[in-house]
Structures are given as structure tokens and as C-alpha cells.
Amino acid sequence: MPASPAALPGPRAGSGSSSLRIAMVAPPYYAVPPPAYGGIESVVADLVDGLVERGHHLTLVAAGRRGTRAQRYLPACDVPRSGELGELLPELLHAARVGGLLEQLDIDLVHDHALATPLLARRRPVPTLVTAHGPVTGESGAYYRALRDTVRLVGLSDAQRGAAADLPWVGTVPNGVRVETYPFRSDKEPFALFLGRFHPQKAPHLAIDAARAAGLPLVLAGKCSEPLEQEYFRREVAPRLGPDVTVFGVADAGAKRDLLQRACCLLFPICWEEPFGLVMIEAMACGTPVAALRRGAVPEVVVDGVTGVVVDAAADLPAAVSAARRLCALDCRTHVEASFSTAAMTAGYEAAYRRVVADAEPAPGPWPQAAALGAAS
């Protein structure tokens, strides 16, 4: 079990300092930052480092090794959990361990990126801000609605927030990337790229159809480890494979950047209301335009006709690919620098933290102990 956390140096925000003490909670599935797949974990890693650079005191609670500049790192487990994303038992075990770790901290707020850990917010003497990385409709929306009196939410896009406008939103903070870590290249190679999970929602089979119709070879890179992903690959992807399609597999950080800078176009043929789509800004940071379907946050991320081409139907994707190839690589890069940098994301969250802390009632004192809870019931 992790040792009891030592106190962080420096004053609390309430003592007149502009510095905040933040406990950042990551999901249990991948290290922070991840070696390969793991969009949420990549965002968390950059956010933690960005907040430290801005003078805040960070405690990161995550899985696996230490990999950020957080002043304090508390591993909820020694290695990231295997299994399907969102699987119940790993999430609950993670929440149980995180709960014990957070009780020992002297902090101003908790920023939670996981699924089950927001359930712990009700008796917490500091506010909890949750980033909704996934859908907020259906059962997911009902879950956040049940927590509305105990947490505040940040959305990744206005489209995501608009799907459940009654939830306790603080605002929208788009994901960001460290643009300088993405190699820019204006002279592209004649192949299109799909980078993402092999999942019906991500629809790489539509990427194959579109690239083939546009006369371009396609590289498929992404995760295909869960039963749903494997069945989808067998049913929809495998029958479409041919000499013009390369199945790359999971691309680590270096391979991902190499593919993104070389490809002449990123295909993003999503079949669901994507809350954001980190790979789009990663591609544009490399000077690679995006051909995408108009779902979810796509119109907020891609400037149609400037950094990519956005269409309404899969049948229009081949023409979108051809048009996207004629766009200016530098415009793509500049767009990400202006709107989706880590600095912009960090500033957005800092403003959200200050609002949540200012709105919170004074802390009621020490954490409630088990005996006191039993007496109260």
C-alpha cells in the first residue's frame, strides 16, 4: 500500500496565495502519461505539468509509474488495470483506493477524470470538479444528474454540454496538446491515416471505403484488444483489407507522431457524437488536415475549408479527402497553436478551479470519521 502522503509546502489558497492545492485523479487503465493508447491520460499528464508551471501544487493519483512533474504522486495501484474500458470492478477498486488516499490530503479541490471516483465527493470538505470525457446522455447523463449536488462538471465542447444542458456545468475547456512536441511537416506523403480505436463509433471501415474511393493508400493505427473491437474488426474491417490498406497496430508516442506528420490527410469518420476528438488536434499540429463527418465536436475543432473538410455523409468523404489535401499545412498548425495548446487548456481549467473554489461553502472541518458517520446514521 502507498505510504501516507507528506504535506506539500506552501500556503493554502485561502491564506491569500494565488496558488491552488489540487488533487488530480486519473482513471485506472493506463499510466500518466501513457506509453501508447490513452487520450485521457495524455491530457492529464500535460495538464498536471502545465499547472505546476503556473505555480500550483499538484497531487496526482493514478496507476503505475510516476511520469509527470506533480510535486506528489500517489499510485492507486502499482500497474495500470487490464480489461475493458469502463469495466465495473477495476473502476470500483480504483475508487476504494483513491478514497483512502484523498482523505489524507490538505487540498483546495479535487479534479476528477475517472468514472467511479466522483461518487466519493458527497462528504468531501472541498469541492470536486469532474471533466466529462465521455457521453453525457442516456445512463451517463443520469449518473451525472444524480451527482449534481456534489460535483461540478467541465465539458470538452459546447456540443457535449448542449446534449445535457441541465447538468451542473462550470464551462467548456477544450483538450490541448503541447504543440512543440508534434513535428510539423508541409510536404506530405500520398497516404491517408486513421488513428483510433477499432470500434463501430470510430468507424475505420468507413475510412477504408473513403481512402480507396479517393485513390489513396490507408494506414490503420489503433487499439483492437477488447472483444467488441475484435468482433467489429472481424466483421467490418477484415473483409475490406487489401494491398492498399496497412494495419499498423497500436502506435506509441513516437510512431504516432511519425505517422501524423507524414500522412496527407487524417480520416475521422465518427458515427457518434464525439465529445472532442484529440487525434484531430494532434494531426493538425503536425500540419495534417482532417476529413471528418459532422458529428459531435468536429465543427468546433476543425475549421471547415481551412484546417480540414467536414461533411454530412460518408458518401462525401472521398471528395473531402481530395479537398483536404489541397489545404495549407501551416494553417493547420497555427490553428492548434491559437486554440488548442496546453497553455490554453491549463488557463481554462485554472479559471474553472477558481470559480468552483469561490462558489464552495467554507469547509466543515476535518474529514468525517467512520465512527461519526455511524453515529449520525
Secondary structure, 3 states (H helix, E strand, C coil): CCCCCCCCCCCCHHHCCCCCEEEEECCCCCCCCCCCCCHHHHHHHHHHHHHHHCCCEEEEEEECCCCCCCCEEEEEECCCCCCCCCCHHHHHHHHHHHHHHHCCCCCCEEEECCCCHHHHHCCCCCCEEEECCCCCCHHHHHHHHHCCCCCEEEECCHHHHHCCCCCCEEEECCCCECHHHCCCCCCCEEEEEEECCCCCCCCHHHHHHHHHHCCCCEEEECCCCCHHHHHHHHHHHHHHCCCCEEEEECCCHHHHHHHHHHEEEEEECCCCCCCCCHHHHHHHHCCCCEEEECCCCHHHHCCECCCEEEECCHHHHHHHHHHHCCCCHHHHHHHHHHHCEHHHHHHHHHHHHHHHHHHCCCCCCCCCCHHHHHHHC
